[in-house]
Amino acid sequence: MNRISIKVTGAQGQGVNSVGEICGMGLKRSGYCVFGYREYMSLIKGGHSSYQLDISDERIESSESRSDVVLHFNHHGLKKNLRDVKDGGIILHQTPMWEFPEEDEKWLTDHNVKALYIPMEDIIKELDVPNILGNIYLTSFVWALLNQSVDDLKNLVREQFAHKGENIINMNFKCIDAAIEYFAAQSDLNLVSLPKPDPKWKDALYITGSAAQGMGVVHAGCRVFVSYPMTPASPLLTYISKTQNQTGIVVKQAEDEITAAQMMSGSMLMGARAMTATSGGGFDLMTETVSMNALIENPAVFALAQRPGPSTGLPTWTAQGDLLLSVGSAHGEFPRLVIGLSNSQDAFDLMPEAFNFAEEFQIPVIVLTDKHIAEGLYTQQQYDQNSAELRRGKLITDTSKLKVVQSTDRYDPSVKDGVSSRWLPGTEAAVFASQGDEHDAKGTVNESSENAIEQMEKRMRKAQSLKDSLPEPVLFNSDGVISKDEKFDLLIVGWGSTKSAVLDVLKSDDLKDKSIGYLHWQYLWPIKTDRFEKLSSSAKKVVLVEQNYQGQLGMLIKMECGKDIDHKILKYDGRPFFSDELYSRILPLI
């Protein structure tokens, strides 16, 4: 791929994000596909953080482990991230009188890396502008290094700060002009060569995975969103809260996760599409409500944004360690659906399906995302907002049908697919009970052996009906496009956000002509393995790629069809798969 990357490091609160956000938006508008990746410690202020942009004329949804340009706001980045720059790359910093240790000087020389000190604080003082505008100065220097239009940058700054008045805009422009002038004086600093822009990216969205998921929630017809803040699920709550005046969604920040799950359940019982979102420990608290919804056969949608555990673990980092949690969480045996998002497209497309399946089968649905998706910045083509279906299953709303429905229809154990008729409390219809004890056909407590067997078998019949209705995993060929079944030398298997890194790797010159397929699961439980069994039996090698220690998707596949995957590429350090890192681990398998 034609790609370059820029990384900004510094303390939280120094403006690291603002440089990345302005450059990212500006480059997207210039005709580039940009992917933004953030790293930060679980401290509100002062912890070391970074913001990386990967840029290409092709679709790109992953990061590289090393960048062409690395800008350091403080000396900690010079210590921690010195080797994050590519051979022949550029290091920019603003630490006065900094001297690299002898070992680092040798490394810089051996790798042909240029290091430049920018006296930003002195220049800002000379310009007589507030210190905070140093971020615009550094942004402008990077912008010039990329040989981008100064007018485009000024237009972007004017758009962002227009509400603050002309005086603030003029001070920003003063910093931009000074940075361009200082850059022009650096005769030994070569421009970073970007690929030719592609106009198709100019009108694309530049959004986080959480914003994409939030748009999908709105598109699904959700009317109630209840949550308690927990990284990395909080950005979804923030997005839906900010847009509630436009969407009309009722948003509630509950006092804890248990309350959030219960309020969502009550809203669903009363007929409103509702959901809740949380992360690991918060979902642990919600699991009793997951089980309750299974018993009363109430539709329920939970979003679980993964981060590394156990316990608090790495709260601001990413993982795929909660797949088994979602499949096995909550006491008792009951059917549930687990869906895995992989990028900004899935985050929009699959949310309506989550609600549809919840209502069609009257089950809990758990939607898995992770920190990498939730906070990643994607260049996303405009969504199709006309194609989603609204499927409410066996919900009865017709007045004439409500008049003849019987109380025993609600949990009728004789229904073939296990899905009973459903109607809303308060309607002029027969009364049934919704409560957490085992019950008979109309919801009345019944602890007899015969009834327990009938109701368990009724509920579990839904599992097979649900599985039959789910699509098979999606197959991509080495060009990264959806493919029909064929024989591959190497079959890669994965789910979730690893898809982005895998597909970016397959575009590399060394691999794009190879016989490689990637089989990706969106619907993770109940799991379908027929396509996998067919493809894996003809492939020379099969490799599992997951961001967890155990290879949890592989465990589910083996449990379902008995087939183990010998080759595994697993990662569990809180960082996502970087495309060059994954490339180096896939290449030996060819």
N, C-alpha and C positions, 0 to 999 in steps of 0.2 A: 504494500500500500504506500501511496504518497502521504506521509504523515509527519508532522512535527509536534513537539510538545513544549509547553512552558510551565514552570513550577515556581510558585511564590511561597516563601516560608517566613515565619515570624511568630511572635507571641499573639495569643488570642486577644483581640481588642486593638491591635495595631493597624488594622485595615487590610489584612491579607486577602480577605474575601472580596473587598471592594475592587481591588486591582483585577482579580480573576473575573469577577462578574462583568465589569465594564469591557475588558478585553474580549471576553467570551461573546457577549451580546454584539459588540462591534464586528467581530470576525464573522459571526453568523450572518449579519446584515451585509457583509462584504461578499458573501457567497461561499462560505465554508461550513462544513459539518463539524460541529464542535461538541466534545464531551467533557464535562467538568467533574472533577473528583476532589473531594475534601477529606483531609485527615485532621483530627483535633482531639486533644485530651479531654477527659471528663472534668474540666475546670471551666468556670464561667469566664475567668480572665487570667491571662498570664501563662497558660500552658502552651507548649510548642504546637504549632499547627501548620498546615500547608494547603494550598489550593492549586490544582493542576488542570491545565487545559490541553487536550489532545485534539489536533486539528487536521482535517483532510478534505479533499474534494469528493471523497467517497463516503458512504455511511460508515460511521465509526461510533462505537459504544463501549469502548474499554480504554484503559490507560496503559502506558508503558512504564516500566520501572525506572527509566532514566530519561531525562529531558534535554532538549537542545539548548534551552535557556533556563537558568535557575536564578531567581532574584531573592536575596536574603534581606529581610528587614533588620535582623540583629545577628550577633555573633554566634548564637546557638545554632542557627542554620548552617553557618560555615563549619561548625563542628559536626553536627548530626547528619547533614545532607550534602556534604562536599562531593561525595561519589555518586550523587544522583544525576550528575550531568553526563551527557554522552561524549564520546571521543570527538574532539574538534568543537565542542560546545562552548558556551559562554556562561560565566558566573558574574552576576552583578551584586554588589553589596554596598551598604552605607555605614559601615563600621569604621570610624576614623582610626588611623594608625594601626590597622590590623596587619599582622605579619603571620603568614602561614608557617606552621612548623615545617622543619626540613623534610620530613616524610611526605607531607602534603604537597610541598613545592615540587618534589620529585614526581609525585603522582600527576600533578597538573601538567608538568612538562612532558612526561611520558605519554600522556593522553591528549596532548595538544589542546589543552583547555585554556581559554583566555579568561582572566579574572580582572574585573574593572571596579574600582571604587568610585562611587558617585557621591559627591559632597552635598547631599540633598538638604541637610539641615542648614548649612551655610547659605545655600542658594535661596531657600525659603525665607531665611532672615533678610537677605538682600532684597528680595521681592516685596517684603513687608506684607506678607499674607499669613493667615493662621496656619499653625503647624499641621493641622489636619489635612491641609491641601497638599502635603507632601505625597499623599497617596496618588493624587492626580498627576503630580510631577513624575513619579515613578511609572505610573501607567503610560504616560505619554512617551517616556523614554523607550519602554518596551514596544509601544505602538510604532515608533520610528524605526526601531530595530527590525520590525517585521515589514517595513516599507509600506505601511498603510496610509491612507489619505487622512491628512490632518483635519480637513473639513468634516469628514465623516465622524471623527472623534469629537470635534466641537459640537456637532449636531446632536450626538448622543449625550454629551454632558449637558447641553442646553435642555434637552428633553427631560433628563433626570432631575435637574435642579431648577427648572423654570419656576416652581412654586416658591423658591427662596428669594427671588428677585434678581434684577439685572446686576446689582453690585456683586453678588456672589458669583454669578455667571462670569462676569468680567475678571474676577480674581482667578477663577478656574482657567480661563483662557490665557491669562498672564502666565500661569504655571505651565500650560501646554506649550506656549511659544518658547519659554525659557528652556524647557526640556528638549525641544526640537533643535534649538540652537546649540545646546551643550552636546547633543548627540552628533550634530554635524561636525563638531570640532574633534571627534574621536576618529582620526583618519585610519587607525589600525584596527578598527572594529568593523568586521564585515557584516553585511545585512544577512538576516536569516531568510533563506529562500523558501517561500510557501509555494505549494502547487497552484496551478491555474484555478481560479474560483469557478464555481458552477452556479449559475443564476437560480437553479431550482431550490437552493437552500435559503435564499434571501427572505422568502415569505413564510418559511417554516417557523414553527413555534420553538422557543428556547426555554424549556421548562424542567422542573425537577420531576422525578418519578412520583413524588407525593402529590404534586399538582396534577399530574396525569391521572393518578388514581382518584383524586378528588373529582376531576371532571367526569371520570367513569362512574363514580358514585352518583353524581347529579344526573348523568345520562341514564342511569338505571332506574330513575324515579324514586330515589331515596328521599324520604320526607323528614326523618328524625336521625340525628347523629349524636351519640352520647359517648363520651370518652373521658379518661383521666390521663393527663400528660405523662408520657414515658418515651424517652428516646429509644429507637428512631421512629416511633409512631406519631410523635407530637407534630411533625410538619403536616401530616394529613389533617389533624384537628385544626391546626392554624389555617390551612388553606380553606377548609370548609367554613370555618368561622368568619374569615375575611369576606367570603362571597355569599354569606347567608342572606344579605339584603337583596341581592339579585336573584338568588335561587329560591328563597322562601323556606329553606330547610330549617327546622327547629334544631338548634345546636345547644347541647348541655354539657358543661364540664362537671362531671359528677365528683363527689367527695372521695371516691375510691373506685377501684376496678370492679368490685363486686356490684356496687350500685349501678355502674355504667352498664354492665351486662344485664342486670335485672330490668333496668329501664328500657333497654333495647328490646328485651323479650316481651315486656308488657306492650310496647308500641306495636310490635309485630303481631301479637295476639289480637290487638284491636284493629288490625288491617292496614296499618301504615308500614311502608317499607322502611326499615330501620337497620342500623348497624352500629358496631362499636369497634374500636381499634386499640391495640396495646402492644407490648413487647413481652419478652420471656416471663419475668416474675409476675407481671400483671396478668398474663394469660393463665398462669398457675392459679391465681385467685378466681379466675372466671370459669374454671373447668366444672365446678359444681353446677353452674348455670348451663353450661353446654349439655351436661347429662340431663338436667331438668327439661330442657327443650326437646331432647330426644324422647323422653317419656311422654310428654304431653303433645308430642308431634307438632311442635310449633316451629315455623320457619325462623331461622336465626343466622345472622351473618357476622362473623368475627374476622377482623384483619389482624394478623400476627406479624409484626415487623421484627425480624430476627436480628439478634446481636449475640456475641459470644458469651456463654455461661461457663460453668454453673454460677449460681448466685448472681451478684451484681456483675461479675465477670469483667468484660471490656465494654462498658455501656455506650461508648461512642464509636464503636468499630463494627465490623460486619461479619456475618457467618451464615451458614445454612445448616445449623445444628438442631433445628426444632421440627424437622420433618417427622421423626418418630413421635415427638411430643404431640403433634397435631393428630397423627393417626391413632395414637393410643391414649390420649388424654381423657380424663373423666371416667368415673366408675361405671361399671356395668358394660354390657354388650349392646351396641346399637349402631345403625348405619350413620355415616357422616361423609361429607365430601370435602376433600382437601385440594385446593387449587394453588398453583405456584405461578406468580408473576415473574417475568424475566426482564422487562424493559418498559419504556414509556408507552409502547404500543399495546402490550399486554395489559398494562395497568389501566388503560382505558377500556379495551375490548372485553376483558374478562369480568369486570365488575357487574355489568348487566346480567351476565350468565350466572354469577354467584347468587344473585337475588332470584333469578328464574328457577334455578335448581332448588334453592331453599324452599320456594313456594310450591313448586311442582311435587316435590317429594316430602315436604313438611319435615325437614331435617336441619341440623346445624351444618353450616358451611364455613370452613376456615380458609381464609385467603392468606397465603404466605407471601410476604415480601421481605426485604432486608435493608440494612442501612445503606448499602451500595446503591440499591434502586431508589430508596426513599429520598436520598439527598444527592444522588447523581443528577447532573444537568445534561439533558438530552436535546439534540436538534431533531425535532419531530415534525414530520409533514402533517398538515391539517387533518383533523379527525373527520371521519364520516359520521355525522350526527343524525343520520336518517335511517340507518339500517338495523338498529337494535330492536329486538322483539321484546314484548312484555308478556311473559307467560306466568299466569297465576295458578295454574293447575286446577285442582278440583274445588276452588273457592266458589261458593254459591252466593250470588248477589241478586239473581232474578227473584222478584217478589213472589211469583207464582210457585217457584220451586221451594222457596223458603217456607211457604205455608204447609207443604206436605212432607218436609224433611222430619225424620224421627230422631229422638235423642240417641238411640242406639246406632244411628248411622255414623256418628262422630268417630268412634273407634271400633267399627264393625270388623271383627276378626276374619270374616269370610272373604274380604276383597282380595282379588287374585294378585294384584301387584303390591299389596300392602298399604296402598295410599287411600285413605278414607275421604269422604266428603268433609269439607270444612266450611264453616260459616262464622260470622263475627258476633261476639257478645253484644247484646243490645238490639239486635235485629228481631223482627217479629217472627221468631222461629222457635223450634223446640229447644229446651235448655239442656246443656251438658256441663259436666264439671271438668275443670283443668286444674289438677293438683299433683303433687309429687309422689303419691303412693301408687302402687300398681292398681289398676282399675279395670272395670269391665267396659262393655261397648259404649256406655253413656258417661263414663268417667267416674263412676262411683267406686269407692274403695272395695277391692275384692282380692283376698289373699288365698283363694283356693288354688289347689294344684292345677286343676283343669284350666282355669282362667289364666294363670301365670304362663302356661304353655301356649295357649292360644294367642295371647297378646305379644309374647316374645317372638313367636313365629311370624305373626302379622308384621311386626316392625322390621324383622330381619329380611322379610321378602322384598322390602324396599331396596335393600343393598344390591340384589341381583338386577332389579328393574333399573336402578340408577346406573349400575355398571354397563348394562346393555345400551343405555342412552348416551354414554360418553364417547367422545372421539378417541381414536388411537393417538399415540404420540406422533409428533410431526417430524418428518424426515427432511433434512437439508443435505444437498450435495456439496462438493468442494467449492462451488461458486457462491455458496451461501443462499441458494434459492430452494424453495420447497420442491421436493423430488418424489417421484414414484419409487416403489421398491426396486432395488437393483443389488447386484453383488458388489461388495466393497472389499478392498484389501484391509482397510482399517475402519471400524465402526466406533465412533465416539458416542457415549451415552451420558446425558446430564439433565439438569433441570434448573430453574431459577436463573439468577443473574449470571451464572457461568456461561450461559448461552452467548452473551455478548462477546466475551473474550474468545470463545471457541470460533464463532463466525468471523471475527476479525483475524484470527490466526489463519483460518482457511483461505483468506485472501492473499496471503504472502506468496511471493513468486515461487518459492521452493515447494509449496504445497498445493497451489490451486490447480495444477494439472495432475495431481495424484488421485488415486481411487480412495477417497475418504468420504464417509457419510457421518452426519451428526443426527442422532435420534433424541428428540427433546420432548420431555413430559410436561404438559401444562396441567393435566388432571392427574394428580398423584395418588389419590385414594378415593374409591377403590381403584386399584392399578390394573391397567390392561397390558398384557405382555405378548399377545399373539404376534404383533408386528416385530417386536424385539426378538422373539424366538426364531422367526423366519429369517430375519436379517443377520442375526448373530451366528446362525448355523452355517451360513455361506461365507461369512467374513473370515479373513485370515487371522485378524486380531480384533479384540473388543477391549476398549478402555473406558473406565468409569471416571468422570471428572466431577468432583464435588468439593464444596468448601466446608468439610467437617472431618472428624477423625475416623469415624467408623465406616464411611461410605454408605449412608443411610438409604439412599435410593437403591443401591445394590442389594441391601438387605431385604428391602421390600420385594424387589424383583425375584430374589432367591426364594423368599417365602411363598411367592405366588406361583412360580413355575419350576422351582428347584434348580435353576441355572445360576452358577456362580460366575462372576466376572473376575478373571485372573489379574488383569492389568488395572491398576488404580492410580489416578493422580489426585491426591487429596491435599488440602491446605486448611490450616486451622490456626493461623496467627492473627486473625482479626482483619487482615488485609484481603482485598479481592484478588482474583487472578489477574496479573498483568499480562498483556498480550505477548510480550517478548519472553517472559518467564514461562508461560504456557507453551509457546512455540518450542522452546528448548527442551521441554519435557515430552512433547508429542513427536518431534522429529526423529528421535532414536527408534520409535515404534514403527516407522514406515519401512 
